[in-house]
Amino acid sequence: MKSDVLVLYPTLAPQLAVLDATYTLHRYDLADAAAREAMLDGPGGRCQAIVTNGHAVLTREMIERLPALKLVACSSAGYETIDHDALTERGIRLTNTSEALSDDVADMAMLLLMASRRSLIAAHAYVVSGDWGRKGMFPLQSALKGKRLGIVGMGRIGQAILPRAQAMGLDIAYFSRRERPGLGLPFQPDLLKLAQWADALIVIVAGGAGTKNLISDAVIRALGQQGTLVNVSRGSVVDETALIAALQDGGLGAAALDVFWNEPTPDPALTGLPNVTLFPHHASGTVETRNAMAQLVVDNLAAFYAGRPLLTPVN
């Protein structure tokens, strides 16, 4: 008999087809409110595994109603919508997909940094509008080589950013929950001091309550009038009200953002500013990476049911 699996959020269609052929899927994601309640108290009680991602909520109360649950396979890197503590307390394993998306997110972090520092969006408009022909050469920009880059977060993606930034000739220091001596780079345990030192900050930390507004008004303004803030983590990590104010009054030079407080409808007060470069929370959005992320869900479930070690465990 097929094992029962609860689907809070589906994977991509090819991988979902594999799961459907291998397991009995209970599609919580497709059910209405009443059917969801019945599913948790009915077949959900037989499910040893959940398929989900960082867009779907998995609360302590839901977990308590799933007595057989042993694995939550998350198809995203972020899992702040999942009560990680409740899972760990019960010995329920959690997997995510950070390993699959590190390179694409690191590429996007550098793309956003370069596009912002060299005013790519404004330069594109300058050509399209005909201003180049009418007004002459676009204003000179500032080189990246030799500038100071602070990386906030030194997990897999932060470490993937390193060689890219080093290839650009940037001087690098980092802030993280703990020092990583093997990197051979300056560790700055004081985020405010890192911002004061840096010409640009790339933020790549986990979301959730522990990092909410980590990039505060003080940090933003310490980065300064010529500074650039790049966020490829979660919108909650940056105090967006403070960010908007600093961009408006000149307290911060520019921001390049893949994530926002309100998605998919960011604050017009932010998106209407001339000194922002914006991307629609799509840093990992390539065919290759999204397929790899979905495949990790399939492979982690297969490993779990075969009694093998999980490929990408979080807890």
Secondary structure, DSSP 4 states (H G I P E B T S, - for coil): -PPEEEESS---HHHHHHHHHHSEEEEGGGS-HHHHHHHHHTGGGG-SEEEE-TTS-B-HHHHHT-TT--EEEESSS--TTB-HHHHHHTT-EEE--HHHHHHHHHHHHHHHHHHHHTTHHHHHHHHHTTHHHHH-SPPP----TT-EEEEE--SHHHHHHHHHHHHTT-EEEEE-SS--GGG-S-B-S-HHHHHHH-SEEEE----SGGGTT-B-HHHHHHH-TT-EEEE-S-GGGB-HHHHHHHHHHTSSSEEEES--SSSSS--HHHHT-TTEEE--S-TT-SHHHHHHHHHHHHHHHHHHHHTPPPSSB--
